[in-house]
Amino acid sequence: MEFFSLAMKPNPWMLFALVAAGLFTIIGCGPRETPAEKAINDRVLMINNGSEPRELDPHVVTGFPEYRVIKAILEGLVSEHPSDSNDVEPGVAERWESNEDSSVWTFYLREAQWSNGDPITAEDFVYAYRRILNPEFGAPYASMLYVMEGAQAYHEGELEHFDEVGVKALDEHTLEIRLQGPTPHFPLMLTHYTWFPLHQPTIESFGAFARRDTGWTQPSNHVGNGPFILVEWRPNQRITVAKNSYYWDVDQVELQAIEFYPIQDRQTEERMFQTGQLHKTDTVPFNSRDRYREREDPAFREDPFFATGYIGLNLNHEVLANPKVRKALSLAVDRDRIVERVTRSGRAAEGFVPPGIEGYPYRKHLEHDSEAARELLKEAGFPGGEGIPRLNMVVANVDTSRTLAEVLQSMWEQELGIRVQIQNREWQVLISDMDSGNFDFFLISWVGDYLDPATFLEIFRSGDGNNRTGFASETYDQKLRDSLFLADAEQRLRELADVEAYLMRELPIIPVSWSHLMYLLHPAVEGWERKRLGDQPYKHLRFRQSE
C-alpha cells in the first residue's frame, strides 16, 4: 500500500517559503475548485455509501451498502427502470415471455460480454443459481430463488441433482425458468443481485464455488458485466468503479466513474456535501431535517420509501421467548413521538409491510399503551421489570441509529423498568453478530427487494438467512406457502395480509417506523429519480455541465 509521509526534520526557512508560495498561489488564482466541481467536469459521481461493504460477492451479502456497488458491476436478465420501481427494462435479456399463467418464463439473451471480453451465455445464469443454492455454500439470500421449482428442496438437501431445479439453458442465448406457480411480478424479482450471472472461469480459478472470501471480488480479479468495472477498493476509504467498455449498452453510460465513500457519521457527511466533497449523501441528520424543509433547500430530497425500521428480538433468550414480554415491549414504544420528535420523518409503523402496495388490505396491528404494557409484563412474571437482566441492543455505529436506540432504551426503562445496554457495531460486525445470535435486540431497517408484500414476509420463514430472530413457526410457513402462488391477485394479497397479521401477533420483531428516503443531492446531478426502492440505475445518470 502506498502512502505519503514527511519523515525528514523540517527546515523552518523552507517551511516559510512554502507557506508564502502557497499564499501567493491562493491569492493569485481566486477561489479553489472543490473536489465535487472537478469531478463534475471529469464525469465522476461521488456518493456516500453509508458504511463499508461487508463483501461484494452477491451470494454472501444482504445489505444496502453492498447492493449499491454490486448493481454497478453486475447486471441480471433485466435492468431497473430509470423512474418506476414497479417496472423493468431489458438487461442481458433483450426480451422475454411467459406461459398463460406466468409460471414458466423464457428469456432471450442478447450478444453481451463480460468485462474481459468473454461472451455471456445462458449457462452463466444456471451456474450462478446452482452456486447460490448449493447447500454447502450457505448463502443467506438463497430463499430469493425459492420461487423456482425445486429450488428450496435442492437448497435444503432434499433434491440431490440440480438438474431437477426449474432452470435450464435451452441454448447459448435462451434461458427457461419454471416457477412453483403463477408469478406475474417475476421480472421485478430479477432486479435483485441474487439473480445476477457469475463469470464461471473466475469463480473456479479462485475455488469460490463453495467457499467464501477467496479474493475473487478484489479489483484485480473481478470480472463483471455491469455498466462499470471495479478498479479500486481501499477499505474504509473508497471504492471506485469505472465505465465498462464491454458493456452492451455502453453508449447510454455518460458517467466515467463512481466513487463510493463509507462515511457513517451523519454530521460528517453533511459537512462534506456542503464543502463540495460529495454529490450525494446517504441520509440527513435528524436535527437538520426541519431546517432543510423550512428553507426549501433544492438539494434536499425526501422520497417515499418501501422500507420499515424495526427491532429484532432474540427468541432464544429465556425472557424474550415469552410472547407477553414481546407484546409489552411493543406496547411501550411510542412510535408517534419517535417520528415527530426524533427522526422527524416517515410514519409511525402500524405493521411490518410499509404502504405503497395497491390492493393490499392494510390493518393497524400496533399501538402504544404503556399501562397495558406494564400489566402484561406483570402477568409474564416480571412486575416493574424485576427479574429481567440487563439486555443488550446491537446497532450500527451511526449517530442516527444510536440516537434512536437511546430513545427506545429510555422508553423501556421508564415505562417497564427494563434496562438495555446499547452496543455500537461497524456494519460488518453488526451483520456478523446478527448472524451468530450475539444480541438480545438489534435495530435495523428492511428495504423491499421489489414492490410486493412477500419481500417482507418471506424473511421470517423458518431457517431463512435473513431471519435472525430464531422465530420458527410451521403455521406461519404454511400460511406463507399457501398465499404466494395464488392465481387470483386480490385473493393473494388478502392471504398475505393474514400472514402479516400472524407475524404481528407473534412479534419476533417490533416495527417502529415506515421510512422516508432522505438525502442531499447536488443540483448538477440529472436523472436521479424519486423511486420507492431507491433503486436508481447508474447508467441513466449524468451531470448538467455549467455554461
ChimeraX attribute file (.defattr): number of C-alpha atoms within 10 A of each C-alpha:
attribute: neighborCount
match mode: 1-to-1
recipient: residues
	/A:1	3
	/A:2	4
	/A:3	4
	/A:4	5
	/A:5	6
	/A:6	6
	/A:7	6
	/A:8	6
	/A:9	6
	/A:10	9
	/A:11	8
	/A:12	9
	/A:13	9
	/A:14	10
	/A:15	11
	/A:16	11
	/A:17	11
	/A:18	11
	/A:19	12
	/A:20	12
	/A:21	11
	/A:22	12
	/A:23	11
	/A:24	10
	/A:25	11
	/A:26	12
	/A:27	9
	/A:28	9
	/A:29	8
	/A:30	8
	/A:31	8
	/A:32	8
	/A:33	10
	/A:34	12
	/A:35	14
	/A:36	21
	/A:37	19
	/A:38	13
	/A:39	22
	/A:40	20
	/A:41	12
	/A:42	13
	/A:43	19
	/A:44	24
	/A:45	24
	/A:46	25
	/A:47	21
	/A:48	23
	/A:49	25
	/A:50	21
	/A:51	24
	/A:52	22
	/A:53	23
	/A:54	18
	/A:55	22
	/A:56	21
	/A:57	21
	/A:58	24
	/A:59	23
	/A:60	20
	/A:61	22
	/A:62	19
	/A:63	17
	/A:64	17
	/A:65	22
	/A:66	21
	/A:67	20
	/A:68	19
	/A:69	22
	/A:70	24
	/A:71	26
	/A:72	23
	/A:73	23
	/A:74	21
	/A:75	26
	/A:76	23
	/A:77	25
	/A:78	24
	/A:79	22
	/A:80	24
	/A:81	19
	/A:82	21
	/A:83	18
	/A:84	15
	/A:85	20
	/A:86	16
	/A:87	16
	/A:88	18
	/A:89	17
	/A:90	17
	/A:91	21
	/A:92	29
	/A:93	22
	/A:94	14
	/A:95	15
	/A:96	17
	/A:97	12
	/A:98	17
	/A:99	11
	/A:100	9
	/A:101	11
	/A:102	17
	/A:103	21
	/A:104	21
	/A:105	19
	/A:106	20
	/A:107	22
	/A:108	20
	/A:109	22
	/A:110	19
	/A:111	14
	/A:112	20
	/A:113	19
	/A:114	22
	/A:115	24
	/A:116	14
	/A:117	13
	/A:118	13
	/A:119	15
	/A:120	22
	/A:121	23
	/A:122	24
	/A:123	22
	/A:124	18
	/A:125	23
	/A:126	23
	/A:127	15
	/A:128	22
	/A:129	23
	/A:130	19
	/A:131	23
	/A:132	26
	/A:133	28
	/A:134	20
	/A:135	17
	/A:136	14
	/A:137	18
	/A:138	19
	/A:139	23
	/A:140	19
	/A:141	21
	/A:142	25
	/A:143	22
	/A:144	23
	/A:145	20
	/A:146	18
	/A:147	22
	/A:148	19
	/A:149	20
	/A:150	23
	/A:151	28
	/A:152	20
	/A:153	17
	/A:154	21
	/A:155	26
	/A:156	16
	/A:157	14
	/A:158	11
	/A:159	15
	/A:160	12
	/A:161	10
	/A:162	18
	/A:163	13
	/A:164	14
	/A:165	25
	/A:166	18
	/A:167	26
	/A:168	18
	/A:169	18
	/A:170	14
	/A:171	13
	/A:172	15
	/A:173	18
	/A:174	18
	/A:175	23
	/A:176	21
	/A:177	19
	/A:178	21
	/A:179	23
	/A:180	16
	/A:181	17
	/A:182	21
	/A:183	21
	/A:184	16
	/A:185	14
	/A:186	16
	/A:187	20
	/A:188	21
	/A:189	21
	/A:190	23
	/A:191	26
	/A:192	21
	/A:193	23
	/A:194	24
	/A:195	23
	/A:196	24
	/A:197	25
	/A:198	26
	/A:199	23
	/A:200	16
	/A:201	10
	/A:202	17
	/A:203	22
	/A:204	12
	/A:205	12
	/A:206	16
	/A:207	14
	/A:208	18
	/A:209	20
	/A:210	15
	/A:211	13
	/A:212	17
	/A:213	13
	/A:214	13
	/A:215	16
	/A:216	20
	/A:217	20
	/A:218	17
	/A:219	17
	/A:220	12
	/A:221	15
	/A:222	20
	/A:223	25
	/A:224	26
	/A:225	30
	/A:226	29
	/A:227	29
	/A:228	31
	/A:229	27
	/A:230	27
	/A:231	16
	/A:232	15
	/A:233	17
	/A:234	12
	/A:235	11
	/A:236	12
	/A:237	12
	/A:238	17
	/A:239	21
	/A:240	21
	/A:241	23
	/A:242	19
	/A:243	23
	/A:244	24
	/A:245	18
	/A:246	20
	/A:247	24
	/A:248	18
	/A:249	15
	/A:250	15
	/A:251	10
	/A:252	12
	/A:253	19
	/A:254	16
	/A:255	21
	/A:256	16
	/A:257	22
	/A:258	23
	/A:259	20
	/A:260	24
	/A:261	24
	/A:262	20
	/A:263	22
	/A:264	22
	/A:265	15
	/A:266	19
	/A:267	18
	/A:268	12
	/A:269	26
	/A:270	21
	/A:271	12
	/A:272	18
	/A:273	21
	/A:274	13
	/A:275	12
	/A:276	17
	/A:277	20
	/A:278	27
	/A:279	25
	/A:280	22
	/A:281	24
	/A:282	23
	/A:283	24
	/A:284	22
	/A:285	20
	/A:286	18
	/A:287	14
	/A:288	12
	/A:289	18
	/A:290	13
	/A:291	10
	/A:292	16
	/A:293	13
	/A:294	8
	/A:295	9
	/A:296	11
	/A:297	11
	/A:298	12
	/A:299	15
	/A:300	20
	/A:301	18
	/A:302	17
	/A:303	18
	/A:304	18
	/A:305	22
	/A:306	28
	/A:307	25
	/A:308	27
	/A:309	21
	/A:310	19
	/A:311	24
	/A:312	25
	/A:313	25
	/A:314	23
	/A:315	23
	/A:316	14
	/A:317	15
	/A:318	9
	/A:319	20
	/A:320	20
	/A:321	16
	/A:322	15
	/A:323	18
	/A:324	21
	/A:325	23
	/A:326	23
	/A:327	22
	/A:328	25
	/A:329	25
	/A:330	24
	/A:331	23
	/A:332	23
	/A:333	26
	/A:334	18
	/A:335	23
	/A:336	17
	/A:337	13
	/A:338	20
	/A:339	19
	/A:340	13
	/A:341	12
	/A:342	16
	/A:343	21
	/A:344	17
	/A:345	20
	/A:346	23
	/A:347	20
	/A:348	22
	/A:349	25
	/A:350	20
	/A:351	23
	/A:352	26
	/A:353	26
	/A:354	24
	/A:355	20
	/A:356	14
	/A:357	14
	/A:358	10
	/A:359	11
	/A:360	20
	/A:361	13
	/A:362	17
	/A:363	13
	/A:364	10
	/A:365	16
	/A:366	21
	/A:367	17
	/A:368	16
	/A:369	15
	/A:370	21
	/A:371	13
	/A:372	14
	/A:373	24
	/A:374	23
	/A:375	16
	/A:376	21
	/A:377	24
	/A:378	18
	/A:379	12
	/A:380	16
	/A:381	15
	/A:382	19
	/A:383	16
	/A:384	17
	/A:385	21
	/A:386	13
	/A:387	11
	/A:388	16
	/A:389	11
	/A:390	11
	/A:391	17
	/A:392	17
	/A:393	20
	/A:394	28
	/A:395	26
	/A:396	23
	/A:397	18
	/A:398	19
	/A:399	17
	/A:400	20
	/A:401	16
	/A:402	18
	/A:403	14
	/A:404	17
	/A:405	24
	/A:406	13
	/A:407	15
	/A:408	21
	/A:409	20
	/A:410	17
	/A:411	19
	/A:412	22
	/A:413	15
	/A:414	14
	/A:415	20
	/A:416	24
	/A:417	18
	/A:418	21
	/A:419	18
	/A:420	20
	/A:421	15
	/A:422	17
	/A:423	16
	/A:424	18
	/A:425	16
	/A:426	17
	/A:427	21
	/A:428	16
	/A:429	16
	/A:430	22
	/A:431	22
	/A:432	14
	/A:433	16
	/A:434	20
	/A:435	16
	/A:436	10
	/A:437	19
	/A:438	16
	/A:439	22
	/A:440	22
	/A:441	25
	/A:442	27
	/A:443	22
	/A:444	17
	/A:445	18
	/A:446	20
	/A:447	21
	/A:448	20
	/A:449	21
	/A:450	24
	/A:451	21
	/A:452	22
	/A:453	24
	/A:454	20
	/A:455	16
	/A:456	21
	/A:457	19
	/A:458	20
	/A:459	18
	/A:460	23
	/A:461	20
	/A:462	18
	/A:463	16
	/A:464	19
	/A:465	17
	/A:466	19
	/A:467	19
	/A:468	24
	/A:469	25
	/A:470	19
	/A:471	22
	/A:472	16
	/A:473	14
	/A:474	10
	/A:475	11
	/A:476	22
	/A:477	16
	/A:478	12
	/A:479	17
	/A:480	21
	/A:481	15
	/A:482	14
	/A:483	19
	/A:484	21
	/A:485	18
	/A:486	16
	/A:487	16
	/A:488	9
	/A:489	16
	/A:490	14
	/A:491	14
	/A:492	17
	/A:493	23
	/A:494	16
	/A:495	20
	/A:496	24
	/A:497	21
	/A:498	18
	/A:499	24
	/A:500	25
	/A:501	18
	/A:502	15
	/A:503	20
	/A:504	20
	/A:505	13
	/A:506	18
	/A:507	22
	/A:508	25
	/A:509	23
	/A:510	25
	/A:511	28
	/A:512	27
	/A:513	25
	/A:514	26
	/A:515	25
	/A:516	20
	/A:517	21
	/A:518	20
	/A:519	18
	/A:520	23
	/A:521	20
	/A:522	19
	/A:523	13
	/A:524	15
	/A:525	16
	/A:526	13
	/A:527	17
	/A:528	17
	/A:529	16
	/A:530	19
	/A:531	19
	/A:532	23
	/A:533	20
	/A:534	20
	/A:535	23
	/A:536	22
	/A:537	19
	/A:538	21
	/A:539	20
	/A:540	17
	/A:541	19
	/A:542	20
	/A:543	20
	/A:544	14
	/A:545	11
	/A:546	8
	/A:547	3
